[in-house]
Amino acid sequence: MNRIIDEKHHVYGPWIVVARHKLNYHPKTCGMARWICVCRHCGAKKIYMGNGLRFGHYAHTCRECGGS
């Protein structure tokens, strides 16, 4: 089993990672860790997969406030 990289308190664009999302393992889907992110400008929440955050696959602006 692979280890989980702790993303808590990291910042990616306007997003701050605040907590790990509940376990999401299903036999027919990937078991990647998901993280709850909050916009540092308006507080909007969004959930991203950990490797998506690390490789830049996230919204670079918040849809709610347009902050970047």
VEXSEGU-197926 format. One line per 8 residues: number of its first residue (from 0); their letters; for each residue x negated, y negated, z negated of C-alpha. Coordinates in Angstrom, 2 decimals, m for minus. Layout:
N
NUM = A = X,Y,Z | ...
***
This chain:
68
0 = MNRIIDEK = 0.00,0.00,0.00 | m1.28,m3.47,0.89 | m1.79,m6.09,m1.76 | 0.34,m9.21,m1.83 | m1.44,m12.52,m1.36 | m0.10,m14.96,m3.93 | 1.11,m18.05,m2.09 | 2.63,m19.78,m5.12
8 = HHVYGPWI = 1.79,m23.53,m5.34 | 0.23,m23.61,m1.84 | 1.26,m26.43,0.51 | 2.01,m25.86,4.22 | 3.03,m29.02,6.06 | 5.97,m30.48,4.12 | 6.59,m27.17,2.31 | 5.45,m26.26,m1.20
16 = VVARHKLN = 5.69,m22.57,m2.10 | 7.48,m22.28,m5.44 | 8.28,m18.59,m5.95 | 8.43,m15.17,m4.37 | 11.75,m14.18,m2.88 | 13.37,m10.99,m4.14 | 11.99,m7.71,m2.87 | 13.02,m7.16,0.71
24 = YHPKTCGM = 11.93,m3.63,1.51 | 14.28,m1.74,3.78 | 13.20,1.49,5.50 | 13.90,0.15,9.00 | 12.41,m3.35,8.58 | 9.02,m4.68,7.64 | 8.15,m5.00,3.98 | 6.32,m8.32,4.17
32 = ARWICVCR = 6.51,m10.65,1.19 | 8.85,m13.60,1.52 | 8.39,m16.88,m0.27 | 10.79,m19.64,m1.32 | 9.53,m23.01,m0.11 | 10.76,m26.47,m1.06 | 10.36,m29.66,0.99 | 8.19,m32.05,m0.97
40 = HCGAKKIY = 10.16,m35.04,0.40 | 13.82,m34.09,m0.13 | 13.85,m30.78,m2.03 | 15.46,m28.68,0.73 | 14.77,m24.94,0.36 | 13.68,m22.46,3.01 | 12.36,m18.89,2.95 | 9.29,m17.88,4.95
48 = MGNGLRFG = 7.22,m14.72,5.27 | 3.74,m14.97,3.80 | 1.79,m14.23,6.95 | 3.96,m16.71,8.87 | 2.88,m19.43,6.46 | m0.79,m18.51,6.69 | m0.79,m18.42,10.51 | 1.19,m21.66,10.97
56 = HYAHTCRE = 4.56,m20.14,11.92 | 6.71,m22.50,9.89 | 8.70,m25.67,10.56 | 6.20,m28.53,10.57 | 9.02,m30.96,9.77 | 11.98,m30.57,7.44 | 15.32,m30.35,9.22 | 17.11,m32.15,6.36
64 = CGGS = 14.97,m35.28,6.01 | 12.61,m35.17,9.01 | 9.58,m35.38,6.71 | 6.30,m34.00,7.94
***
